[in-house]
Amino acid sequence: MPRSENRLLPIEWLSGGRIRLIDQTRLPQDESYLETSDYRDLAAAIREMKVRGAPLIGITAAYALALAAHEGGDAGKDELMSRLRTAAEELRATRPTAVNLAWALERALAVAEAAADPDSAIDALEAEARRIHEAEIAANQRIGANGASLLATGSTLLTHCNTGSLATGGYGTALGIARAAREVGKLERVYVTETRPLLQGARLTTWELQRDGIPFTLVVDSAAGSLLRRGLVQAVVVGADRIAANGDVANKIGTYPLAVLARENGVPFYVAAPISTIDFNTSRGDEIPIEERSPIEVTTLAGVETTMGGATAANPAFDITPSAYVTAIITENGVARAPYEASLAGLLREEAPSRG
C-alpha cells in the first residue's frame, strides 16, 4: 500500500509475508512497532489491545488469515481451508463485540474458498486483505466529508475514546470528521475525554491530534456534562464497534452517558462508522455481546495499584446507546436518521460487501 508523507498507517503488509504494526499500548511515550509472520501474534495483539478499534481489528484479522495461509507447506486445498477455519475461530474469539472482526473473517474465508487451488487461495487472501485496508481508508475519507457537511463553521467537537487512524487503518471515523472539518475551515477545537480505564483518549487521540496540528483540550471523562451545559460543545461525535439494525450503538464504555447528556443539553450526538460496522443480523442493541475485561485495568493505572488490595471491580468494555439518543449515523454512503431500520438499510449499495 502506498504511503503518503502524512498518512499514519498503524498496520502494513511487508514484503516476504510479514506484518508491521504499531504497538498501541506503548503510545504516546514510545512509538514502537511489532513485526511478525505468525497469525497467532496478531490474535494476541488484538486480545491485548496492541491493535484496537473495530475497523482496524477487521483489517488485522484479514491480514492474519493471509499469514495463516502461508503455513503448512504444500498442503492441499481441503487442508488449507481447515487450517484457515481454525485460525478464524481463534481470531473471532479475541474481541466479541466488534462486528468488523467477524465480517472481515467471513469475507476472507469466502475468497479463499472460491480459489481454484492452494496457491491461488494464498494470493487471493493477501489481495483481499489489502483491498479491505484500502477500502477502509477510502470509506473513512467519505465519512469525514459527510460528517463535516453537518457542522457549522467554528464548531467545537467532543469525542470519546480513539477513532482516528490508529483505530481504523489510516484516517478515522469520528476523528476523520474532525480532520475533514479542519481541512474546510469548520473546526475550532476538539475536546477529548481521557477514556478510562485504558486512556485511549488521553494516550492515543491527543497523540494523533497533536501530530496533525489540530487544536484540542483533554478533559476527564466526568467533565463532559459541564462542557455541554456551558455551551462549549457544538456536537458530540463518536465511533462504534457495532450498530444494530435499529440504530442502537455499541461503543466504548462511557458513550451512553455522553448521549444522554447531549440530549439533555440540546447538543447533536453523531455516530460515525463504516457500513461494515452495521450488523443487519442483530435487530437491537440488547442482543450485542459486551466484552468484560480484566478488573485489573480498573484497579490499576499504568501498572500502579490505585485501590486497596482485594477491591472488587467490574470492567465492561462497551455500553449500548439506544437509537433514540442518536441524532444521526454518518457512513461512507451517506447520513442515516431515525427511523433507522429504514434509513440504514437504504444506505446499503450494490457495491457494499454483503453482510448476509
Sine and cosine of phi, psi and omega as CSV:
sin_phi,cos_phi,sin_psi,cos_psi,sin_omega,cos_omega
0.00,0.00,0.76,-0.65,-0.02,-1.00
-0.90,0.43,0.60,-0.80,0.01,-1.00
-0.95,-0.32,0.84,-0.55,0.13,-0.99
-1.00,0.07,0.25,-0.97,-0.10,-0.99
-0.87,0.49,-0.62,0.79,-0.12,-0.99
-0.98,-0.20,-0.10,0.99,-0.08,-1.00
-0.97,0.24,0.74,-0.67,0.11,-0.99
-0.99,-0.11,0.90,-0.43,0.04,-1.00
-0.95,-0.33,0.94,-0.33,-0.03,-1.00
-0.96,0.27,-0.24,0.97,0.03,-1.00
-0.54,-0.84,0.62,-0.78,0.00,-1.00
-0.59,-0.81,0.55,-0.84,0.15,-0.99
-1.00,-0.02,0.84,-0.54,-0.01,-1.00
-0.99,-0.16,0.28,-0.96,0.07,-1.00
-0.90,0.44,0.49,-0.87,0.00,-1.00
0.99,0.11,0.24,0.97,0.07,-1.00
0.94,0.34,0.72,0.69,0.05,-1.00
-0.81,-0.58,0.44,-0.90,0.04,-1.00
-0.92,-0.40,0.65,-0.76,0.09,-1.00
-0.86,-0.52,0.79,-0.61,-0.01,-1.00
-0.61,-0.79,0.45,-0.89,0.07,-1.00
-0.97,0.25,0.72,-0.70,0.12,-0.99
-0.99,0.11,0.98,-0.18,-0.12,-0.99
-0.95,0.30,-0.26,0.97,0.04,-1.00
-0.95,0.30,-0.27,0.96,-0.06,-1.00
-0.99,-0.16,-0.16,0.99,0.04,-1.00
-0.97,0.24,0.46,-0.89,0.03,1.00
-1.00,-0.03,-0.10,1.00,-0.09,-1.00
-0.92,0.39,-0.55,0.84,-0.13,-0.99
-0.69,-0.73,0.93,-0.37,0.06,-1.00
-1.00,0.04,1.00,0.09,-0.06,-1.00
-0.92,-0.40,0.41,-0.91,-0.10,-0.99
-0.83,-0.55,0.53,-0.85,0.11,-0.99
-0.95,-0.32,0.63,-0.77,0.11,-0.99
-0.82,-0.57,0.68,-0.73,-0.03,-1.00
-0.39,-0.92,0.40,-0.91,0.17,-0.99
-0.88,-0.47,0.20,0.98,-0.06,-1.00
-0.93,-0.36,0.86,-0.51,-0.02,-1.00
-0.87,0.49,-0.46,0.89,0.00,-1.00
-0.90,0.44,-0.53,0.85,0.07,-1.00
-0.92,0.40,-0.57,0.82,0.05,-1.00
-0.95,0.32,-0.61,0.79,0.07,-1.00
-0.87,0.49,-0.69,0.72,0.03,-1.00
-0.91,0.42,-0.61,0.79,0.01,-1.00
-0.90,0.44,-0.61,0.79,0.06,-1.00
-0.92,0.38,-0.74,0.68,-0.04,-1.00
-0.88,0.47,-0.62,0.78,-0.06,-1.00
-1.00,0.00,0.06,1.00,0.05,-1.00
0.91,0.43,0.42,0.91,0.25,-0.97
-0.93,0.36,-0.49,0.87,0.20,-0.98
-0.89,-0.46,0.75,-0.66,-0.02,-1.00
-0.44,-0.90,0.19,-0.98,-0.13,-0.99
1.00,-0.10,0.81,-0.59,-0.14,-0.99
-0.82,0.58,-0.75,0.66,0.00,-1.00
-0.89,0.46,-0.67,0.74,-0.01,-1.00
-0.92,0.38,-0.56,0.83,0.07,-1.00
-0.87,0.49,-0.67,0.75,0.05,-1.00
-0.89,0.45,-0.70,0.71,0.03,-1.00
-0.86,0.51,-0.72,0.70,-0.02,-1.00
-0.89,0.46,-0.64,0.77,0.02,-1.00
-0.89,0.46,-0.64,0.77,0.03,-1.00
-0.90,0.43,-0.69,0.73,0.07,-1.00
-0.90,0.44,-0.61,0.80,-0.01,-1.00
-0.89,0.47,-0.67,0.75,0.04,-1.00
-0.91,0.43,-0.58,0.82,0.06,-1.00
-0.89,0.45,-0.62,0.78,0.08,-1.00
-0.91,0.41,-0.68,0.73,-0.01,-1.00
-0.87,0.50,-0.54,0.84,-0.02,-1.00
-0.91,0.41,-0.45,0.89,-0.03,-1.00
-0.98,0.22,-0.22,0.98,0.02,-1.00
-0.99,0.16,0.43,-0.90,0.16,-0.99
0.98,-0.18,0.01,1.00,0.10,-1.00
0.90,0.44,-0.78,-0.62,-0.10,-1.00
-1.00,-0.05,0.70,0.71,-0.01,-1.00
-0.92,0.40,0.48,-0.87,0.10,-1.00
-0.97,0.24,0.08,-1.00,-0.07,-1.00
-0.89,0.45,-0.69,0.73,-0.02,-1.00
-0.90,0.45,-0.68,0.73,0.02,-1.00
-0.91,0.43,-0.65,0.76,0.04,-1.00
-0.87,0.49,-0.73,0.68,-0.03,-1.00
-0.91,0.42,-0.59,0.80,0.06,-1.00
-0.89,0.46,-0.68,0.73,0.02,-1.00
-0.91,0.42,-0.65,0.76,0.01,-1.00
-0.91,0.42,-0.64,0.77,0.01,-1.00
-0.92,0.40,-0.61,0.80,0.06,-1.00
-0.90,0.44,-0.71,0.70,0.04,-1.00
-0.89,0.46,-0.65,0.76,-0.02,-1.00
-0.89,0.46,-0.64,0.77,0.02,-1.00
-0.92,0.40,-0.61,0.79,0.06,-1.00
-0.90,0.44,-0.68,0.74,0.01,-1.00
-0.93,0.36,-0.64,0.77,-0.04,-1.00
-0.88,0.48,-0.50,0.87,-0.06,-1.00
-0.99,0.17,-0.13,0.99,-0.12,-0.99
-0.94,0.33,-0.69,0.73,-0.03,-1.00
-0.60,-0.80,0.99,-0.14,-0.19,-0.98
-0.96,0.29,-0.33,0.94,-0.11,-0.99
-0.99,0.15,-0.62,0.78,-0.09,-1.00
-0.94,0.34,0.94,-0.35,-0.09,-1.00
-0.95,0.31,-0.40,0.92,0.02,-1.00
-0.87,0.50,-0.45,0.89,0.00,-1.00
-0.89,0.46,-0.82,0.58,0.00,-1.00
-0.91,0.42,-0.62,0.79,0.00,-1.00
-0.86,0.51,-0.73,0.68,-0.03,-1.00
-0.92,0.38,-0.63,0.77,0.01,-1.00
-0.90,0.44,-0.68,0.73,0.02,-1.00
-0.89,0.45,-0.65,0.76,0.00,-1.00
-0.91,0.42,-0.69,0.72,0.00,-1.00
-0.92,0.40,-0.68,0.73,0.02,-1.00
-0.88,0.47,-0.61,0.79,0.00,-1.00
-0.90,0.43,-0.64,0.77,0.02,-1.00
-0.90,0.43,-0.69,0.72,0.01,-1.00
-0.91,0.42,-0.66,0.75,0.00,-1.00
-0.88,0.48,-0.58,0.81,-0.06,-1.00
-0.98,0.21,-0.24,0.97,-0.04,-1.00
-0.94,0.33,0.49,-0.87,-0.09,-1.00
-0.97,0.26,-0.50,0.86,-0.08,-1.00
-0.45,-0.89,0.16,-0.99,-0.06,-1.00
-0.85,0.53,-0.68,0.73,-0.01,-1.00
-0.88,0.47,-0.67,0.74,0.03,-1.00
-0.91,0.42,-0.61,0.80,0.01,-1.00
-0.91,0.42,-0.66,0.75,0.01,-1.00
-0.89,0.46,-0.72,0.69,0.03,-1.00
-0.89,0.46,-0.66,0.75,-0.04,-1.00
-0.92,0.40,-0.60,0.80,0.01,-1.00
-0.91,0.42,-0.69,0.73,0.04,-1.00
-0.89,0.45,-0.71,0.71,0.00,-1.00
-0.89,0.45,-0.63,0.77,-0.01,-1.00
-0.93,0.38,-0.64,0.76,0.05,-1.00
-0.87,0.49,-0.67,0.74,0.04,-1.00
-0.90,0.44,-0.65,0.76,0.02,-1.00
-0.89,0.45,-0.68,0.73,0.02,-1.00
-0.87,0.50,-0.69,0.72,0.00,-1.00
-0.89,0.45,-0.77,0.64,-0.03,-1.00
-0.90,0.44,-0.64,0.77,0.01,-1.00
-0.92,0.40,-0.57,0.82,0.03,-1.00
-0.89,0.45,-0.70,0.71,0.02,-1.00
-0.89,0.46,-0.71,0.71,0.01,-1.00
-0.89,0.45,-0.65,0.76,0.03,-1.00
-0.90,0.44,-0.66,0.75,0.01,-1.00
-0.88,0.47,-0.62,0.79,0.02,-1.00
-0.91,0.42,-0.60,0.80,0.06,-1.00
-0.94,0.33,-0.61,0.79,0.09,-1.00
-0.86,0.52,-0.71,0.71,0.01,-1.00
-0.84,0.54,-0.73,0.68,0.01,-1.00
-0.91,0.42,-0.66,0.75,0.01,-1.00
-0.90,0.43,-0.63,0.77,0.01,-1.00
-0.95,0.32,-0.66,0.75,0.00,-1.00
-0.87,0.48,-0.51,0.86,-0.02,-1.00
-0.92,0.39,-0.32,0.95,-0.01,-1.00
-1.00,0.05,-0.19,0.98,-0.13,-0.99
-0.99,-0.12,0.52,-0.86,0.09,-1.00
-1.00,0.08,0.42,-0.91,0.07,-1.00
-0.88,0.48,0.69,-0.73,0.00,-1.00
1.00,0.09,0.30,0.95,-0.06,-1.00
-0.95,0.31,0.58,-0.81,0.19,-0.98
-0.92,-0.39,0.78,-0.63,-0.07,-1.00
-0.95,-0.32,0.45,-0.89,0.18,-0.98
-0.90,-0.44,0.77,-0.64,0.02,-1.00
-0.75,-0.66,0.30,-0.95,-0.11,-0.99
-0.76,-0.65,0.59,-0.80,0.00,-1.00
0.89,0.45,-0.48,-0.88,0.04,-1.00
-0.80,-0.59,0.81,-0.58,-0.05,-1.00
-0.75,-0.66,0.44,0.90,-0.06,-1.00
-0.99,-0.12,-0.49,-0.87,0.00,-1.00
-0.85,0.53,-0.58,0.81,-0.03,-1.00
-0.91,0.41,-0.36,0.93,-0.04,-1.00
-0.98,-0.20,-0.20,0.98,-0.21,-0.98
-0.75,-0.66,-0.27,0.96,0.02,-1.00
0.92,-0.40,-0.17,0.99,0.04,-1.00
0.29,-0.96,-0.02,1.00,0.03,-1.00
-0.51,-0.86,-0.88,0.48,0.05,-1.00
0.80,-0.60,0.40,-0.92,0.06,-1.00
-0.99,-0.13,-1.00,0.08,0.06,-1.00
-0.89,0.46,-0.67,0.74,0.04,-1.00
-0.95,0.32,-0.45,0.89,0.12,-0.99
-0.89,0.45,-0.58,0.81,0.07,-1.00
-0.91,0.42,-0.67,0.75,0.06,-1.00
-0.87,0.49,-0.69,0.73,0.02,-1.00
-0.88,0.48,-0.74,0.68,-0.03,-1.00
-0.91,0.42,-0.65,0.76,0.02,-1.00
-0.90,0.43,-0.61,0.79,0.05,-1.00
-0.90,0.44,-0.65,0.76,-0.02,-1.00
-0.89,0.45,-0.52,0.85,-0.01,-1.00
-0.98,-0.18,0.20,0.98,0.12,-0.99
0.98,0.20,0.36,0.93,-0.03,-1.00
-0.99,-0.14,-0.36,0.93,-0.14,-0.99
-1.00,-0.07,0.79,-0.61,0.07,-1.00
-1.00,-0.06,-0.73,0.68,-0.12,-0.99
-0.26,-0.97,0.40,-0.92,0.09,-1.00
-0.87,-0.49,0.82,-0.57,0.19,-0.98
-1.00,0.04,0.76,-0.65,-0.09,-1.00
-0.89,-0.46,0.87,-0.49,0.11,-0.99
-0.97,0.25,0.58,-0.81,-0.05,-1.00
-0.90,0.44,-0.55,0.84,0.07,-1.00
0.94,0.35,0.96,0.29,0.13,-0.99
-0.94,0.34,0.48,-0.88,0.16,0.99
-1.00,-0.07,-0.22,0.98,-0.10,-0.99
-0.98,-0.20,0.06,1.00,0.19,-0.98
0.87,0.49,0.66,0.75,0.01,-1.00
-0.89,0.45,-0.54,0.84,0.05,-1.00
-0.94,0.35,-0.77,0.64,-0.04,-1.00
-0.90,0.43,-0.66,0.75,-0.09,-1.00
-1.00,0.09,-0.68,0.73,-0.22,-0.98
-0.97,-0.23,-0.76,0.65,-0.04,-1.00
-0.91,0.42,-0.69,0.72,0.02,-1.00
-0.90,0.45,-0.58,0.81,0.03,-1.00
-0.88,0.47,-0.69,0.72,0.02,-1.00
-0.92,0.39,-0.70,0.71,-0.03,-1.00
-0.90,0.43,-0.67,0.74,0.04,-1.00
-0.89,0.45,-0.64,0.77,0.02,-1.00
-0.87,0.49,-0.57,0.82,-0.03,-1.00
-1.00,-0.04,-0.05,1.00,0.00,-1.00
0.95,0.31,0.49,0.87,0.01,-1.00
-0.99,-0.11,0.81,-0.59,-0.01,-1.00
-0.88,0.48,0.69,-0.73,0.01,-1.00
-0.52,-0.85,0.34,-0.94,0.12,-0.99
-0.72,-0.69,0.81,-0.58,0.03,-1.00
-1.00,0.04,0.71,-0.71,0.04,-1.00
-0.73,-0.69,0.40,-0.91,0.13,-0.99
-0.93,0.36,0.43,-0.90,-0.06,-1.00
-0.81,0.59,-0.65,0.76,-0.09,-1.00
-0.97,0.25,-0.02,1.00,0.05,-1.00
-1.00,0.07,-0.18,0.98,-0.11,-0.99
-0.86,0.52,-0.70,0.72,-0.02,-1.00
-0.86,0.50,-0.65,0.76,0.02,-1.00
-0.90,0.44,-0.66,0.75,0.03,-1.00
-0.88,0.48,-0.70,0.71,-0.02,-1.00
-0.92,0.40,-0.68,0.73,-0.02,-1.00
-0.90,0.43,-0.55,0.84,-0.03,-1.00
-0.99,0.12,0.00,1.00,0.04,-1.00
0.97,0.26,0.40,0.92,-0.05,-1.00
-1.00,0.05,-0.11,0.99,-0.06,-1.00
-0.81,-0.58,0.77,-0.64,0.02,-1.00
-1.00,-0.07,-0.33,0.94,0.05,-1.00
-0.31,-0.95,0.60,-0.80,0.18,-0.98
-0.99,-0.16,0.78,-0.63,-0.01,-1.00
-0.78,-0.63,0.86,-0.51,-0.02,-1.00
-0.78,-0.63,0.19,-0.98,0.09,-1.00
-0.99,-0.12,-0.35,-0.94,0.01,-1.00
-0.39,-0.92,0.56,-0.83,0.12,-0.99
-0.99,-0.13,-0.44,0.90,0.13,-0.99
-0.32,-0.95,0.65,-0.76,0.06,-1.00
-0.85,-0.53,0.83,-0.56,0.03,-1.00
-0.96,0.26,0.24,-0.97,-0.05,-1.00
-0.88,0.48,-0.44,0.90,-0.01,-1.00
-1.00,-0.01,0.09,1.00,0.04,-1.00
1.00,-0.06,-0.04,1.00,0.12,-0.99
-0.90,0.44,0.60,-0.80,-0.17,-0.99
-0.85,-0.53,0.82,-0.58,0.20,-0.98
-0.99,-0.10,0.83,-0.56,0.00,-1.00
-0.51,-0.86,0.06,-1.00,-0.05,-1.00
-0.75,0.66,0.65,-0.76,0.00,-1.00
-0.78,0.62,0.70,-0.71,-0.08,-1.00
0.97,-0.26,-0.16,0.99,0.01,-1.00
-0.95,0.32,-0.69,0.72,-0.02,-1.00
-0.84,0.55,-0.77,0.64,0.03,-1.00
-0.88,0.48,-0.51,0.86,0.08,-1.00
-0.90,0.44,-0.65,0.76,0.01,-1.00
-0.91,0.42,-0.66,0.75,0.02,-1.00
-0.90,0.44,-0.70,0.71,0.01,-1.00
-0.90,0.43,-0.61,0.79,0.04,-1.00
-0.90,0.44,-0.70,0.71,0.04,-1.00
-0.87,0.49,-0.71,0.71,-0.03,-1.00
-0.87,0.49,-0.52,0.85,-0.08,-1.00
-0.96,-0.27,0.18,0.98,0.10,-1.00
0.93,0.37,0.52,0.86,-0.02,-1.00
-0.95,-0.30,0.74,-0.67,0.01,-1.00
-0.86,0.51,0.64,-0.77,0.03,-1.00
-0.88,-0.47,0.95,-0.30,-0.07,-1.00
-0.96,-0.29,0.63,-0.78,0.11,-0.99
-0.92,-0.39,0.79,-0.61,-0.01,-1.00
-0.92,-0.40,0.83,-0.56,-0.04,-1.00
-0.30,-0.95,0.51,-0.86,0.10,-1.00
-0.96,0.28,0.31,-0.95,0.02,-1.00
-0.82,0.57,-0.54,0.84,-0.03,-1.00
-0.90,0.43,-0.26,0.97,0.03,-1.00
-1.00,0.07,-0.21,0.98,0.00,-1.00
-1.00,0.07,0.84,-0.54,-0.02,-1.00
-0.98,-0.19,1.00,-0.08,-0.05,-1.00
-0.96,0.29,-0.14,0.99,0.08,-1.00
-1.00,0.00,-0.09,1.00,0.06,-1.00
-0.93,-0.36,0.89,-0.46,-0.16,-0.99
-0.97,0.24,-0.56,0.83,-0.05,-1.00
-0.51,-0.86,0.25,-0.97,-0.12,-0.99
-0.89,0.46,-0.52,0.86,-0.02,-1.00
-0.88,0.47,-0.29,0.96,0.00,-1.00
-1.00,0.04,-0.10,0.99,-0.06,-1.00
-0.99,0.12,0.80,-0.60,0.03,-1.00
-0.94,0.35,0.69,-0.73,0.00,-1.00
-0.96,-0.29,0.88,-0.48,0.00,-1.00
-0.92,0.38,0.74,-0.67,0.08,-1.00
-0.95,-0.30,0.91,-0.42,-0.07,-1.00
-0.99,-0.13,0.07,-1.00,-0.09,-1.00
-0.88,0.48,0.70,-0.71,0.06,-1.00
-0.90,0.44,-0.30,0.95,0.02,-1.00
-0.88,0.48,-0.50,0.87,0.03,-1.00
-0.89,0.45,-0.44,0.90,0.00,-1.00
-1.00,0.02,-0.60,0.80,-0.10,-0.99
-1.00,0.04,-0.03,1.00,0.07,-1.00
-0.76,-0.65,0.32,-0.95,0.10,-1.00
-0.67,-0.74,0.89,-0.45,-0.06,-1.00
0.81,0.58,0.60,0.80,0.05,-1.00
0.99,0.12,0.00,1.00,-0.01,-1.00
-0.98,-0.21,0.78,-0.62,0.01,-1.00
-0.89,0.46,0.78,-0.63,-0.01,-1.00
-0.93,-0.37,0.01,1.00,-0.01,-1.00
-0.80,-0.60,0.17,-0.99,0.14,-0.99
-0.93,0.36,0.52,-0.86,-0.01,-1.00
-0.83,0.56,0.67,-0.74,0.04,-1.00
1.00,0.07,0.08,1.00,0.01,-1.00
-0.89,0.45,0.67,-0.74,0.05,-1.00
-1.00,0.03,0.68,-0.73,-0.01,-1.00
-0.62,-0.79,0.55,-0.83,0.14,-0.99
-0.95,-0.31,0.54,-0.84,-0.07,-1.00
-0.61,-0.79,0.91,0.42,0.13,-0.99
-0.93,0.37,0.75,-0.67,-0.08,-1.00
-0.99,0.17,-0.35,0.94,-0.09,-1.00
-0.66,-0.75,0.31,-0.95,0.21,-0.98
-0.73,-0.68,0.16,-0.99,-0.04,-1.00
-0.94,-0.34,0.81,-0.58,0.10,-0.99
-0.98,-0.21,0.91,-0.42,0.03,-1.00
-0.87,0.49,0.54,-0.84,-0.07,-1.00
-0.87,0.49,-0.40,0.91,-0.01,-1.00
-0.88,0.48,-0.38,0.93,-0.01,-1.00
-1.00,-0.07,-0.04,1.00,-0.08,-1.00
-0.99,-0.13,0.88,-0.48,0.01,-1.00
-0.93,0.37,-0.69,0.73,0.01,-1.00
-0.30,-0.95,0.45,-0.89,0.12,-0.99
-0.93,-0.36,0.86,-0.51,-0.12,-0.99
-0.98,-0.21,0.88,-0.48,0.00,-1.00
-0.85,-0.53,0.08,-1.00,0.05,-1.00
-0.93,0.37,-0.37,0.93,-0.02,-1.00
-1.00,-0.07,-0.02,1.00,0.00,-1.00
0.67,-0.75,-0.15,-0.99,-0.09,-1.00
-0.93,-0.36,0.81,-0.59,0.02,-1.00
-0.98,-0.20,0.64,-0.77,0.09,-1.00
-0.75,-0.66,0.26,-0.96,0.00,-1.00
-0.86,0.51,0.59,-0.81,0.00,1.00
-0.98,0.22,0.79,-0.62,-0.17,-0.98
-0.96,0.29,-0.47,0.88,0.03,-1.00
-0.82,0.58,-0.66,0.75,-0.02,-1.00
-0.99,0.14,-0.70,0.71,-0.12,-0.99
-0.94,0.34,-0.62,0.78,0.04,-1.00
-0.92,0.39,-0.68,0.73,0.03,-1.00
-0.88,0.47,-0.57,0.82,0.00,-1.00
-0.93,0.38,-0.36,0.93,0.01,-1.00
-0.99,0.15,-0.22,0.97,0.06,-1.00
-0.92,0.40,0.71,-0.70,0.03,-1.00
-0.87,-0.49,0.29,-0.96,-0.06,-1.00
-0.87,0.49,-0.56,0.83,-0.04,-1.00
-0.99,0.15,-0.19,0.98,0.01,-1.00
-0.94,0.35,0.62,-0.78,0.00,-1.00
-0.85,0.53,0.64,-0.77,0.03,-1.00
-0.93,0.36,0.68,-0.73,0.08,-1.00
-0.98,-0.19,0.03,1.00,-0.12,-0.99
-0.61,0.79,0.00,0.00,0.00,0.00
